[in-house]
């Protein structure tokens, strides 16, 4: 029996009409292209079961694990690549590198030129002032010097020099007269310094040389002297005999025509030892042929006296002249000892009598000359004549003008024209000096 033909003919997907045919149930829609069957959809084939909750898809797990392994291997490869320096990568072509010029260091300012050391010439012809100016326990030296200015120009000043370093401490320029080098004198009294000029006497502060007072004079000063036992005054001896007593407390003066004991300057006479010898020197010197007693073969020329002792200087006579010395004790006509001035070969000695000497409590110092050479200074024991030392004095570039020695505080001061040398009294070694240090 044949199937009845359905009356409704539409696509179950898009509802488009179509013409059914006899005995045909499967059609393709001409509008939407879907296939359908008039007898209904075919039974669904059973598909894979959906995974239960809580269970994982094994395939997905494997895929995730594979991806994780690949990522891990990539990371490890990168780590090993960095540790080994990485793969060789072609270096990029460097750009043109311009050298960087460092900034120029600022030029340091030039060091200021050091001033040249001052040049002095020692011209003190009188007695220097030996006094502790700076309070360091060592006697300093104050005297008249010429300070070099330029070329051949010098300025005459009174200057103080340190007794340890011999460097200048201060200077004070006097109002110079026609002959400032002989008229300018200094003396320390009452913690101050008194300085004479051509027509005045000044009071200076000892530590600085600052002027504290001034008194005019009627004539040139000849000598400054401290009266025995006086602690505040200085006696000023003038050429015209209008002598004054200068008070160091008030910088005032009063007439004092009579010279205090030991302050009068002996007049020039045939007995004058040396016209240039400072009258202020404590050791007296006279030219004489009459010693306390005669010594056979000893011709005396000069006699030095101090502390009751007498030092005789002369030459041998008759015969070839050889310089001789002898020492007499106080009140004794017989010499303590007499001898050639030095223990050197007499033929090496200059055949003239020594002229400069000094006596202290335990020694005598004598300056003598060599026949071929300069001057020597010898120290001998006062009572035995034993030689302690015998040294050469530094040569002077000009006339020596050595007229006196100053022995103070374990030192020997040897003033020459242009230079003051300072020796150690115990050894004769030169400690230092003032003037002509450029030699």
HELIX and SHEET records of a PDB file:
HELIX    1   1 UNK A   58  UNK A   83  1                                  26    
HELIX    2   2 UNK A  180  UNK A  183  1                                   4    
HELIX    3   3 UNK A  346  UNK A  348  5                                   3    
SHEET    1   A 2 UNK A  26  UNK A  28  0                                        
SHEET    2   A 2 UNK A  35  UNK A  37 -1                                        
SHEET    1   B 3 UNK A 120  UNK A 122  0                                        
SHEET    2   B 3 UNK A 140  UNK A 150 -1                                        
SHEET    3   B 3 UNK A 129  UNK A 131 -1                                        
SHEET    1   C 4 UNK A 120  UNK A 122  0                                        
SHEET    2   C 4 UNK A 140  UNK A 150 -1                                        
SHEET    3   C 4 UNK A 153  UNK A 161 -1                                        
SHEET    4   C 4 UNK A 168  UNK A 172 -1                                        
SHEET    1   D 4 UNK A 185  UNK A 189  0                                        
SHEET    2   D 4 UNK A 192  UNK A 196 -1                                        
SHEET    3   D 4 UNK A 200  UNK A 205 -1                                        
SHEET    4   D 4 UNK A 211  UNK A 216 -1                                        
SHEET    1   E 4 UNK A 221  UNK A 225  0                                        
SHEET    2   E 4 UNK A 233  UNK A 238 -1                                        
SHEET    3   E 4 UNK A 244  UNK A 247 -1                                        
SHEET    4   E 4 UNK A 252  UNK A 255 -1                                        
SHEET    1   F 5 UNK A 284  UNK A 287  0                                        
SHEET    2   F 5 UNK A 298  UNK A 306 -1                                        
SHEET    3   F 5 UNK A 309  UNK A 316 -1                                        
SHEET    4   F 5 UNK A 323  UNK A 328 -1                                        
SHEET    5   F 5 UNK A 335  UNK A 340 -1                                        
SHEET    1   G 4 UNK A 356  UNK A 359  0                                        
SHEET    2   G 4 UNK A 363  UNK A 369 -1                                        
SHEET    3   G 4 UNK A 375  UNK A 381 -1                                        
SHEET    4   G 4 UNK A 387  UNK A 392 -1                                        
SHEET    1   H 4 UNK A 405  UNK A 408  0                                        
SHEET    2   H 4 UNK A 411  UNK A 416 -1                                        
SHEET    3   H 4 UNK A 419  UNK A 424 -1                                        
SHEET    4   H 4 UNK A 430  UNK A 434 -1                                        
END                                                                             
